[in-house]
Structure formats: C-alpha cells, structure tokens
Amino acid sequence: MSFLKKLFGMGDTAGAPAGPKVLGEESHEGYAIKAIEMKAGSEYQLAGLIEKEIDGELKSSQFIRADRLASADMASTAAIDKGKQIIKEQGDALFS
C-alpha cells in the first residue's frame, strides 16, 4: 500500500478510523492548519493540511516535507509553523 493511501486513509482500514490522524490544529489568519501524523520508522515526517472556506466551499491543500522529527509534539509544532510560512508566502493562491 502506498504511503499516500496510508496518510489519507484510503487503504484497507477495517476497524480503523477514517482519515489521517491530526496531531495538532491551529487557526491562523482565517485558515485552519492541521498537523498530520506521518510515521517514518520511529520518527515523524513533517506533514500537514491547510484549509479555508472560500465562497462557501472548503478548500484544502496538503504539504509533506522531508524533515524528520523525534516526537509527535515536535512534528506538530513544526507542521503548524510550516503552515504559517506557506500561508504568508502564498495566501489564497495556495488553492489554485
């Protein structure tokens, strides 16, 4: 099974909750930033989701970075910070 299927809950998940596990979430300038659990062996890879409602439609954009962190807390903090940086750099163009 590919890592994307595992990340976004599209694989064989009998008895498992649907969707990725959210490690942390924060609102920032009208956007919701979610840190997503992405295990890489004993480490956590930096991954997240940015969402915003635009014209009544929920838009979302995922990001995955090569950074590997030792704990879920560290991965959550790094993903939230990276999400803020992406929002600052791209704004709503992120959803284009």
N, C-alpha and C positions, 0 to 999 in steps of 0.2 A: 504494500500500500504506500502511495506517495506521501511525502511529508505534508503537502498541501491538503490532501484529503484528511489526514490526521488533525492538522491545525484547524481546519474549518468544519470538522465533524461530518464529513461526507463518506466516511468509510463504514465498515461493519462495526456498528456501535451498539450491539444488542445489550440492553440494560444500562448503557452509559448515557449521561445527559447530552442533549443536542447542543452543538456549537462549541466553540473554544472556551476554555476556562479563562475568566477575566481575573487577573492578579490585582488590578487596581484601576480606578477610574477617577477622572477629574474634569471639571468644566473649565474651559479657557476661551475667553472672547467669543462666546456663542457656540463653540464647538465642544463636543464630548470626546475626550481622549481615553481610550481603554488600553491598558497593558494586557497583552495576551500571553498565556503560558505557551512556551515553545521549548520543550526539553531537548537538549543536545547532549546525550550521555548523562553525566552527573551535573552538567551545567545548564544554564538557561540562556537561550538566544534572545536577543532583543527583538521584540515583535509587538506590534500594536495596531490599533484601528482608530481612525478619526472619523467622526460623524457630525453632520449638521443638517438641520431641516432647512431646505431652500424651496420656496414657493409651495409649501405643503408636502414636499417629498423629502424623505430621509435619504441623504446622500452619504456614502461612506467610501473610505479609501484605506487600504491596508498598507502597512510597511513592515519590512523584515530587514534587519541589518546583520552584519557578520559578527558583531560584538557578542562575546560570550561572558556571562556573569556567574558568580559562585552561588547566589541565592535568589529565591523568588522575589524577595524585597528589593534587592539591588536591581533586578531586571525590571521590576515595576517602576521604580524611581527613574531609571534610565529611559524607559519607553515613554513615560509621561513627559520627561524633559525633551526627548527627541520629537515627540508630537508637537510640543510648543514651538520648537525650532522650525518644523515643517510648516506649521500654520503661519508663523512670522514670515517665512520666505515665500510661500506660495498662496496663502489665503484661499479664497474660493476657487482659484484656478486648479487647485488640487483635485477637484472633482470633474475636470474637463477631460 
